[in-house]
Amino acid sequence: RRHHDRHPARSRNPERGKNLVPVVTIFGSSQAKEGETDYESARTLGRKLAEAGYTICNGGYGGTMEATARGAKEGGGQTIGVTTEDFGGPANRWIDKEIRKKKWRERLFKLIELGDAYVVLDGGTGTLVELFTVWEMSNKKFTQKPVVILGHQSQDLVNRIRKFPHVINSSNLFFARTVEKVLKRLELLH
């Protein structure tokens, strides 16, 4: 078997069945452009996750969503894009399976549902909503899936918020400074 077909863990998501590879849902900016650091870093992340045997799931549009899907395809992996009628437009060309939701909030919760783990890149307010939603779901024990924050700005923001007196620091929330550290964190949690 080729390297990208092997992975020690199987998906815990009952909707996909027990014999499929784990899915990593990636949240990030729709604004990054090819050639920019954020885009190319996301592309590397997608490729390395695919080579390690993960399926990539994201919002299906442009920016780091396109970059992670593109990288995953370059690494021989599979991609899922969750899009919404609220935004219109088709999924990017690197998406193998598009799941179309009517409303933005339905899209958000489908992205969360599909992931066996989450990686958060830097992004705008939409990315922050995604990050804070999975953080709160973890705090409330609705999910115990790992959340790995790779984006440096997002890490800085989380560090500031963790200092608020009533913020619960989830044990499933991790920082990684490199793609290799993301992979290591995901390996350790399976």
Salt bridges, closest charged atoms under 4 A:
ASP5 OD1 - HIS4 NE2 3.42
GLU15 OE2 - LYS110 NZ 3.02
GLU34 OE2 - ARG70 NH1 3.10
GLU40 OE1 - ARG43 NH1 3.52
GLU51 OE2 - ARG47 NE 3.89
GLU74 OE2 - ARG43 NH2 2.56
GLU74 OE2 - ARG70 NE 3.47
GLU85 OE1 - LYS102 NZ 3.77
ASP86 OD1 - LYS103 NZ 3.70
ASP96 OD2 - LYS73 NZ 2.87
GLU98 OE2 - ARG100 NH1 3.47
GLU113 OE2 - LYS110 NZ 3.28
ASP116 OD2 - ARG16 NH2 2.63
GLU136 OE2 - LYS140 NZ 2.77
GLU180 OE2 - LYS48 NZ 3.40
